[in-house]
Amino acid sequence: MARVDRTAAPQRLILVDKTALPAGATVETATGKVSIPLVAVIDIASVTLNSAAFTNTGQFALAGNNLIIDPNLITQPPVGVQHTYVVTLNNSGGGTTVATVRVSRGSVRIDSVEIQINSPLTGFALSSNSVAYGGTAPTITAPTSASNGAISYSSSNTNVATINASTGVITLVGAGNVTFTATQAASGNYASSTAQVALTVTSDTTPDAFSFTAQSDVAISTLIESNTITVAGINAAATISVTNGEYRINGGAYTSTAGTVTNGQTVTVRHTSSASGSAATNTTLTIGGVSATFTSTTLPAGFITTTAAQTVVALTWSPNNNTVPGGTSDWTTANAYCSSNTINGQSGWRLPTRTELIGLRNSGKVTSTPPGWALLYTWSSTQHSAGIHSAVLLLNGIGIWTADMNFIFVSCVR
């Protein structure tokens, strides 16, 4: 006959697999409590049981930097079932430490305790978060953490910038946005962690300064073309526009419509010169916010220009009715006046040849009798014999030979 002693207090079996505990862990033999040494933790943030929220009523506690697990307070799982508790603790320097506690058997058996420290990478930074493409690439400030895991770097957009995986040296590739990621490998109880910084690489559409050479003594009401400039100092298409004129790119068609231009392309502008004498016309070209003005100034009223096709060589003509005092003179005076005087602020004048005078008349430049001109006989430098030179009637281009002593109209050319 068996007899049950109901006066004895029931005993609870507690088993701890010490081989599955973290280094430095201890087990209190009288109570079965497990003490796990941690690093710089400040409190328990949360506990879950099998991924569900769990109300901690003393099963897990902190004693300094030690996590205390009290199996006496842990509910026994069913036979053959393992419960997993995840204890998340806040670190004093930021980040978390995670203890995973696995419990099984019909009584309470602590199968294992795994510690994972999530130490954040801090201090990852760039010397500049926005740079212009073509400029100097920024440098990194390497991140740090409590872990000694190796740190590597990667770029989210290698079309904008690359970063050396081990050194963190950045190379600019193009304009746009990129994110650099620093990844620290897991080491010991420390989990892998990452940190990121963003970089904007802007396009440079502001060109180097450029200029146009002013032109003076141009013909009135004539298309005047500037010197050609080369666009430099940009790495993306820049806007181009013109005021009071036209421009062309790389020798193409002229236009006054705004457009875009790229580095290395050439640009020329043109405008129609003033219809008045001694008057300036200005054309302003703007590329990427940088502007330059092309200026042409017409000859004084009465001065005329002819092309090489019209007068064998391109010439500028002074008005024949007011070049010399009184408008007319003998040939010797006319010749000396042209060769020795400064006219319109310039030297290097001479009398035209007979052929040039006929070309002037045939060009139509004097048929409308511009200011300062008389369509009458005008001295040439072409000589017939001693004391006799040719004069040309500008009304019809007919030349005659006449004595040098006669007073005839004078036009100087250069």
C-alpha positions in Angstrom: 0.0 0.0 0.0 1.5 3.3 -1.1 1.2 6.5 0.9 1.6 10.0 -0.4 3.3 12.5 1.8 1.3 15.6 1.2 3.3 17.6 3.8 6.4 17.9 1.5 6.6 21.0 -0.6 6.7 20.2 -4.4 10.1 20.6 -6.0 10.8 22.2 -9.4 13.5 20.9 -11.6 15.7 23.6 -13.2 18.3 22.6 -15.8 20.8 25.0 -17.4 23.0 24.0 -20.3 26.1 25.8 -19.3 27.9 24.9 -22.5 25.4 27.1 -24.4 25.9 30.2 -22.3 28.0 33.2 -23.3 31.5 33.5 -22.1 31.7 34.7 -18.5 28.1 33.6 -17.6 27.6 32.1 -14.1 24.8 30.0 -12.6 23.8 30.4 -9.0 23.5 26.8 -7.8 21.0 27.5 -5.0 18.4 29.2 -7.2 19.4 28.4 -10.7 19.6 32.1 -11.6 21.8 32.8 -14.6 24.0 35.9 -14.7 25.1 37.1 -18.2 27.9 39.8 -18.3 27.1 42.6 -20.8 28.8 45.8 -21.9 27.5 49.3 -20.9 23.7 48.6 -20.8 21.3 50.9 -19.0 17.9 49.2 -19.0 15.6 46.6 -20.5 13.7 48.0 -23.4 11.4 45.1 -24.2 10.9 41.4 -24.0 9.1 39.1 -26.5 8.1 35.5 -26.2 7.9 33.7 -29.5 7.9 37.0 -31.3 4.9 38.3 -29.2 5.1 41.0 -26.6 5.8 39.6 -23.1 5.2 41.3 -19.8 8.4 40.9 -17.8 7.6 40.4 -14.1 11.1 39.6 -12.9 12.0 36.8 -15.2 14.7 39.1 -16.6 16.5 41.8 -14.7 19.6 44.0 -14.7 22.2 44.0 -12.0 24.7 46.6 -13.1 25.9 45.4 -16.5 24.7 41.8 -15.9 21.5 40.3 -17.2 19.9 38.1 -14.6 17.6 35.3 -15.8 15.4 33.8 -13.1 14.2 30.4 -14.4 12.0 30.0 -11.3 9.7 32.7 -12.7 9.7 31.4 -16.2 6.6 29.4 -17.2 7.3 25.9 -18.2 6.7 25.2 -21.8 4.9 22.0 -22.8 6.9 18.8 -23.2 8.7 18.8 -26.5 8.2 22.6 -27.1 10.9 25.3 -27.0 10.0 28.8 -26.1 12.2 31.7 -27.3 12.5 34.9 -25.3 14.2 37.9 -26.8 15.4 40.5 -24.3 16.3 43.9 -25.9 18.4 46.2 -23.7 19.5 49.8 -24.4 23.2 50.6 -24.5 24.5 53.6 -22.8 26.3 54.8 -26.0 23.3 54.2 -28.2 22.2 51.0 -30.0 20.9 47.9 -28.3 22.0 44.5 -27.0 19.8 41.6 -27.7 19.8 38.4 -25.5 18.0 35.4 -27.0 17.0 32.9 -24.3 15.7 29.5 -25.4 13.7 27.4 -22.9 12.4 23.8 -23.2 11.5 20.5 -21.6 8.6 19.6 -19.4 10.2 21.4 -16.5 12.3 24.5 -17.0 15.5 24.0 -19.0 17.5 26.9 -20.3 18.9 25.5 -23.5 21.0 28.5 -24.6 21.5 32.2 -24.2 22.8 34.2 -27.2 24.0 37.8 -26.9 24.0 40.1 -29.8 25.2 43.7 -29.4 23.9 46.2 -31.9 26.5 49.0 -31.6 25.7 51.9 -34.0 28.3 53.3 -36.4 28.7 56.9 -35.6 30.6 59.9 -37.0 30.3 58.9 -40.7 30.5 62.2 -42.5 31.7 64.0 -45.7 33.8 67.1 -45.8 31.0 68.5 -48.1 27.6 67.1 -48.9 27.3 69.1 -52.1 30.1 69.6 -54.7 30.2 70.6 -58.4 31.2 68.0 -60.9 34.6 68.8 -62.1 35.6 70.1 -58.7 37.4 68.4 -55.8 35.7 65.3 -54.5 34.8 65.3 -50.8 36.7 63.2 -48.2 35.1 61.0 -45.6 35.3 61.0 -41.8 35.4 57.2 -41.1 32.7 56.0 -38.7 33.5 54.3 -35.3 31.8 51.9 -32.9 32.5 49.7 -30.0 33.0 46.8 -32.4 36.3 45.9 -34.0 34.6 44.5 -37.1 36.0 45.5 -40.5 34.4 48.5 -42.2 33.8 48.6 -45.9 32.2 51.3 -48.2 29.8 51.2 -51.1 28.0 53.7 -53.5 24.4 53.6 -54.4 25.0 55.3 -57.8 28.3 54.7 -59.5 27.2 56.9 -62.4 27.5 59.9 -60.0 30.4 58.8 -57.7 32.4 55.8 -56.7 34.0 55.1 -53.3 36.9 52.8 -52.6 35.6 49.8 -50.6 38.5 49.8 -48.1 39.9 53.3 -48.1 36.7 55.4 -48.6 38.4 57.5 -51.3 35.6 59.1 -53.4 35.8 59.7 -57.2 33.3 61.9 -59.0 31.8 60.5 -62.1 28.9 62.7 -63.0 26.1 65.0 -61.7 23.3 63.7 -59.6 22.6 62.2 -56.1 24.4 59.3 -54.4 24.3 57.7 -51.0 27.5 56.1 -49.5 27.0 53.2 -47.0 29.6 52.2 -44.4 29.1 48.6 -43.4 30.8 47.1 -40.3 31.1 43.3 -40.3 29.8 41.3 -37.3 32.5 40.5 -34.8 32.1 38.4 -31.6 28.9 39.4 -29.9 28.7 42.6 -32.1 26.2 42.4 -34.9 26.8 43.9 -38.3 25.8 47.6 -38.6 25.6 50.3 -41.2 25.7 54.1 -41.5 25.0 56.3 -44.5 25.8 59.8 -45.8 24.3 61.5 -48.9 26.2 63.5 -51.6 24.8 65.8 -54.2 27.0 66.4 -57.3 25.9 69.5 -59.1 26.4 70.2 -62.7 28.6 73.3 -63.6 26.8 75.3 -66.2 28.6 78.6 -65.6 31.3 79.0 -68.3 34.6 80.8 -68.1 34.4 84.5 -69.1 34.5 85.2 -72.8 34.6 88.4 -74.9 34.1 89.8 -78.3 36.4 92.2 -80.1 34.7 95.6 -80.9 34.7 96.6 -84.6 34.9 100.2 -85.7 34.4 102.1 -89.0 32.0 99.4 -90.3 29.6 100.2 -93.1 26.2 101.4 -92.3 23.2 99.0 -92.5 25.5 96.0 -93.0 25.5 92.5 -91.4 28.6 92.5 -89.1 29.9 89.3 -87.7 31.9 89.0 -84.5 35.0 87.0 -83.7 34.3 83.4 -82.7 34.5 82.3 -79.0 34.9 78.8 -77.6 32.7 77.8 -74.6 34.8 76.5 -71.7 34.5 75.6 -68.0 31.1 73.8 -68.1 30.3 70.1 -67.7 26.6 70.1 -68.7 24.5 71.8 -71.3 24.1 75.5 -70.5 21.5 77.9 -71.7 22.4 80.4 -74.4 20.5 83.5 -75.5 21.1 86.7 -77.5 19.8 90.2 -77.3 19.7 92.5 -80.4 21.2 90.1 -82.8 21.7 86.4 -83.7 24.2 83.7 -82.8 25.3 80.4 -84.3 27.0 77.4 -82.9 29.8 75.5 -84.5 29.3 77.4 -87.8 25.7 76.4 -88.1 22.7 78.5 -89.0 22.2 81.8 -87.2 19.2 82.1 -84.8 17.9 84.5 -82.2 16.0 81.7 -80.3 17.4 80.7 -76.9 18.9 77.2 -76.8 21.7 75.3 -75.1 25.4 74.9 -75.7 28.0 72.4 -74.4 31.6 72.7 -73.5 34.0 73.1 -76.4 31.4 74.4 -78.9 32.1 77.6 -80.7 29.8 80.6 -80.9 29.7 83.6 -83.3 27.2 86.5 -83.1 26.1 89.0 -85.7 23.9 92.1 -86.1 23.0 94.7 -88.6 25.1 97.9 -88.1 23.4 101.2 -87.5 21.9 103.1 -90.4 23.6 106.3 -89.1 27.2 107.3 -89.2 29.4 107.1 -86.1 26.7 105.0 -84.3 27.2 101.9 -82.2 25.2 98.7 -82.3 25.4 96.3 -79.4 24.6 92.6 -79.3 24.8 90.8 -75.9 25.3 87.0 -75.8 24.5 85.2 -72.5 25.7 81.6 -71.7 24.9 80.1 -68.4 24.5 83.5 -66.8 27.8 84.9 -68.1 27.4 87.7 -70.7 29.6 89.5 -73.2 28.7 92.3 -75.7 29.8 92.6 -79.3 29.9 96.3 -80.5 30.2 97.6 -84.0 30.5 101.4 -84.7 29.8 102.7 -88.1 31.9 105.1 -90.1 31.2 108.8 -89.9 28.4 110.0 -92.2 29.6 110.0 -95.8 32.4 107.5 -95.5 31.9 104.4 -97.7 33.3 100.9 -97.8 33.7 98.7 -100.8 34.6 95.0 -101.1 37.5 93.5 -103.0 35.0 92.2 -105.5 33.9 95.8 -106.2 37.2 97.7 -106.1 39.9 95.0 -106.5 40.8 95.5 -102.8 38.5 96.3 -99.9 38.6 100.0 -99.3 37.2 102.7 -97.0 36.5 106.0 -98.8 36.3 109.5 -97.4 33.5 111.7 -98.9 34.9 113.6 -102.0 33.1 116.8 -101.2 34.6 117.6 -97.8 37.9 115.7 -97.5 40.1 118.6 -98.4 39.3 122.2 -97.3 36.9 123.6 -99.9 36.1 120.2 -101.3 38.4 120.5 -104.4 42.1 120.9 -105.0 44.8 120.5 -107.5 46.3 117.0 -107.9 49.5 117.7 -106.0 47.7 119.1 -103.0 45.2 116.2 -103.1 47.9 113.6 -103.2 49.9 115.2 -100.3 46.7 115.6 -98.2 45.7 112.0 -98.5 49.2 110.6 -97.8 50.1 112.8 -94.9 46.9 113.5 -93.0 45.0 111.7 -90.3 41.4 111.2 -91.4 38.7 109.8 -89.1 41.4 109.2 -86.5 43.4 107.0 -88.9 46.5 107.2 -91.1 47.6 105.3 -94.1 45.3 107.1 -96.6 46.1 107.5 -100.4 44.4 108.6 -103.6 42.4 105.8 -105.3 43.4 104.4 -108.7 41.4 105.1 -111.8 40.2 101.4 -111.7 39.1 101.8 -108.0 37.1 104.9 -108.8 35.3 103.2 -111.6 34.6 100.2 -109.3 33.2 102.6 -106.7 30.8 104.1 -109.2 29.8 100.7 -110.5 29.2 99.4 -106.9 26.2 101.7 -106.6 27.5 103.1 -103.3 27.4 106.7 -104.5 24.6 106.7 -107.0 22.2 107.9 -104.3 24.6 110.8 -103.5 25.4 110.0 -99.8 26.2 112.9 -97.5 29.5 114.6 -98.4 29.6 113.3 -102.0 29.4 115.0 -105.3 28.9 112.9 -108.4 31.5 114.8 -110.3 35.1 114.4 -111.4 37.3 113.0 -108.7 41.1 112.7 -108.7 42.8 109.3 -109.1 46.5 108.4 -108.6 46.7 107.0 -112.1 49.2 109.1 -114.1 49.1 109.7 -117.9 52.3 111.7 -118.1 54.1 114.3 -116.2 51.6 116.8 -114.8 48.6 114.9 -116.1 46.5 112.4 -114.1 43.2 110.7 -114.5 39.9 111.9 -113.0 36.7 109.9 -113.0 33.2 111.3 -113.3 31.3 109.5 -110.6 28.0 110.2 -112.3 28.7 107.6 -115.0 32.2 106.2 -114.3 33.9 107.9 -117.3 37.5 108.7 -116.8 39.5 111.6 -118.4 43.1 112.8 -118.4 43.5 116.3 -117.0 46.2 118.6 -115.9 47.3 118.5 -112.3 46.7 122.2 -111.8 42.9 121.8 -112.2 40.8 121.8 -109.0 38.8 118.6 -108.8 37.0 116.7 -106.0 39.1 114.5 -103.7 38.4 111.2 -102.0 41.1 109.4 -100.0 41.1 105.6 -99.5 42.7 103.1 -97.2 
